[in-house]
């Protein structure tokens, strides 16, 4: 295999993508405490913005 445009002697995944199927990962990931908290905050902010729009009559 020739050198790719990124300077790698054997090519990289961007220039010479693999044709093998991707490895399946478990779909049910365990959420960390930080991700649960950020999701909760996103829900609160969305609800707050929705309520503000209702109050402004938009």
C-alpha positions as CSV (number, residue, x, y, z in Angstrom):
1,X,0.0,0.0,0.0
2,X,1.3,3.4,-0.9
3,X,1.7,6.3,1.5
4,X,-1.5,8.2,2.2
5,X,-1.9,12.0,2.0
6,X,-1.7,12.2,5.8
7,X,1.9,10.9,5.7
8,X,1.2,7.4,7.0
9,X,3.2,4.7,5.3
10,X,0.5,2.1,5.4
11,X,-2.5,4.5,5.0
12,X,-5.1,5.6,7.5
13,X,-8.7,4.9,8.0
14,X,-9.7,8.2,6.4
15,X,-7.9,7.4,3.1
16,X,-8.2,3.6,3.2
17,X,-11.3,2.8,5.1
18,X,-11.8,-0.7,6.4
19,X,-14.4,-2.8,4.6
20,X,-15.1,-5.1,7.6
21,X,-18.3,-4.4,9.5
22,X,-18.1,-2.3,12.6
23,X,-18.0,-4.1,16.0
24,X,-21.4,-4.1,17.6
25,X,-21.4,-2.3,21.0
26,X,-24.1,-2.9,23.6
27,X,-26.9,-0.4,23.1
28,X,-27.7,0.0,26.8
29,X,-24.9,2.1,28.2
30,X,-24.8,2.8,31.9
31,X,-25.2,6.5,32.4
32,X,-22.8,8.2,34.7
33,X,-24.0,10.5,37.4
34,X,-22.6,13.5,35.4
35,X,-24.5,12.6,32.2
36,X,-27.8,12.0,34.2
37,X,-27.3,15.4,35.8
38,X,-26.6,17.2,32.5
39,X,-29.7,15.5,30.9
40,X,-31.8,16.6,33.8
41,X,-30.5,20.2,33.5
42,X,-31.2,20.1,29.7
43,X,-34.8,19.1,30.4
44,X,-35.2,21.9,33.0
45,X,-33.8,24.5,30.6
46,X,-36.1,23.3,27.8
47,X,-39.1,23.5,30.1
48,X,-38.1,26.9,31.2
49,X,-37.7,28.2,27.7
50,X,-41.0,26.8,26.7
51,X,-42.7,28.4,29.7
52,X,-41.1,31.8,28.9
53,X,-42.3,31.6,25.3
54,X,-45.8,30.9,26.6
55,X,-45.7,33.9,29.0
56,X,-44.4,36.2,26.2
57,X,-47.1,35.0,23.9
58,X,-44.7,33.8,21.1
